[in-house]
Every structure is written in structure tokens, then in C-alpha cells.
Amino acid sequence: MPVYSYKVKDSDGNLITGTLELESKTVCIDNLKQKNYYILDIKEKEEKKDIFESINSSRKVKVKDIAVFCRQFATLINAGLPIVTSLATMVEQVENKKLKGALSEVYEDVQKGKGLSESMRKHPDVFPMLLFNMIEAGEVSGTLDNVLNEMADHFEKENNLSQKVKSALAYPMVVSIVAICVVIFLVTNVLPTFVGMFKNAGAQLPLPTMILLGLSDSISHYWYVYIADIALTVFLIMKALKTENGRRLYDSLALKVPIFGPLNKKVITSRFTRTLATLISSGIPLIEAMTVIEKVVGNTIVADGLKKVEEEIKRGKGLAEPLKKMGIFPPMVIQMINVGEDSGSLDSILKKTADFYDSEVDAAVSQMTTLIEPLIIVVLASVVGFIVISIVMPMFQMYNFVGQ
């Protein structure tokens, strides 16, 4: 709970200073006014944070945190508590420092009479655009608790989707890193021992052994250059991804790369259909829903395509035909949307489509892992085999020399 230092005067004109630990600045002002003080100044005291707390407060708010917040907030409102009281409870409840700070400001704004969605819009780095648009719809329709429960379901599924993809990528990354470390150990520690023995025996070193020997010397004497090159490469890639052209190139490759490309398209399809279904079922117009989806789809190439689709819709065309021109979404999705538009049940059909592609993502993740495992084994076996051959070849030459 924040601490406020105040400077006031009493009825006799005496200057009084002190501190109060209260929920917000507004509550602090009310408390002092009840004591008939004339308020001169009120400031929130900044708490000294250690380095770990500072790092924690600057962390990004995860989708999982937003899902938990929506579920708990919906429970409080459904229990009959006012929004202000529910927000005060949530400020105490959440653990993420960044989310807690944003909720504190939202709480103060709502106390001043502002709407919940309007207050949340001030924190786009904390609350997703989809969330405060849906909350706005819930405020208008008087179904805020239902909307929050829908958002909790949505973000829980979104979190599960992200975790599946991360889990699929984690295995090959870990195996690759371990394999590289093992190869470096063999080249820098094991190989030089054998090479020294061969040289003492006067054996002629073959070309593969000479190549590995040069690599071993290079890594042993100039390891810092390799580390600096890797760090510089990572830095340049991260910097390029922050530029518009760099991000477009990355997003374009993400849709075209073998194995990963089809998986990314299925993830985008699942995210698109689920988000659009959630927005439409809450009464948000299709054009406005498309604007929101452009911001949350997570791929600039797809977002650009959706902007063109939005323009086509504004000209009076349906959703299915412009989506087909994008060439991103599978024919089944286009057909389902077409049926939904004709039958007037687009939201329910989109939800069923999203559930289907959630299972498709599961299958694609399993298939990707199945394809990557043998590929890693082949590459690792080739590298280790080359090292073994480089060591064995001089041995055979020594045996042939002794045999003669």
C-alpha cells in the first residue's frame, strides 16, 4: 500500500506534517479533510527498491497474469461488489508489480468517475487492446462479469497456445546447445591430446585432422573473439527486429520457413478465429473488431493483409472473400466463415473453428518435434563422426607405417 507524506494546517494555523499509508491519494485527502485540516501538499513517498524488485517491476505482464486478473475480477463483480471495491481488492491481490501499479492508477481514475475501459486505455503496455475494448462493450451492455469471464477463457487458451509452441522449441534448442558444448569440449580438450601423440610419433596428419586442429587452436586462443561475434550478432538481430523492415522480414520468413511456417499459420488462424468470435459475440461491429485483431494478431504481414480486408468490408463486401485473397488462412476457415455469414451465426462457427485449430496446433507441435529430433541426431552424428574420423585416420597411418 502506498505511503503519502502530507503538509497541512489545523484550525489554529499550526503547520503539521506526517505520513499516512492508505489505498490512494484520494482516500488520503478525504481522511485529512475529515480532521478539518487545510491541505498544503500531499506527495506519495517513493520506496527504495533493491535491484531485484526493480527488475521485477519492469517485467512484462504475462498473458497468464491477465487471465488470472480477469477471472478474479469477474468473481468479485459477480458476487455483487462494486467496481471500485473490486479494484481495491485486486490491487492487493495481484503479485506482478507492473500490473499492480497500473491497477492502482486505474482504481484512482475510477474513483474520480472515469469508466473502467477508459482508465485501462491509459496503460496499453499492461492491458491488451482486446481486453479494454471488450470491457467497454461489457460496460455498455451491463454484462461486465460475463465479459471478464470470456476474457479469462480467451487469455487462458492464448497462454496454453504459447506454452505449447515454446515447449516444442525448447527441446531442440536445449539439445543443440548441449551438442555445441560437447563438440567444443572434444575439439579443445580431447583432440589436442591425440594430435600431440601423433606428432611425437612422426605421423603425417591428414587434411580433416589439420582442419580440426586449426579450429581447436582458434577457439583456444581467440575464444573471446567468438563470444564477441555471437554477442554482436544477437545484438544486431534484436536491433533489426525493432525496425519496421526488419520485423517485416522476420514475420515473412516465419510464414515461409519449412516446418515452422505451417505451425505459425495454424497458430495465427487459431488466434484470429478465437479473437474475432469473442469480439463479435460481445456485440462489437465487424469493422471495429478487425481493427482490434490487426493489433493482436502478432504478425505484421498478416496485419497488413487484415487492413486490406477491413477496407474491402467498408466497401460492402463480406469477410470470407477478402480473407481468401490473403492466402494465409486455410480453405476450411474461409468456407466456415462463408457459412457463418450466410446463416448469421458467425460467432459460434468461429468458436468451433478456433477449437478445431487448437487441436491442429497440438498435432503440428508433435509433428514438428518428431521431424526435428532425427534432424538434430543426423547433424550431431555428422559432426561427431567427422571428429572421430579426424582422430582415427592418423592412427591407421601409424599402424601402416609400423607394419611396413
Summary of the structure (lengths in Angstrom):
residues: 404
radius of gyration: 30.5
end to end distance: 87.5
largest distance: 115.6
contacts: 1187
relative contact order: 0.08
helix: 76%
strand: 5%
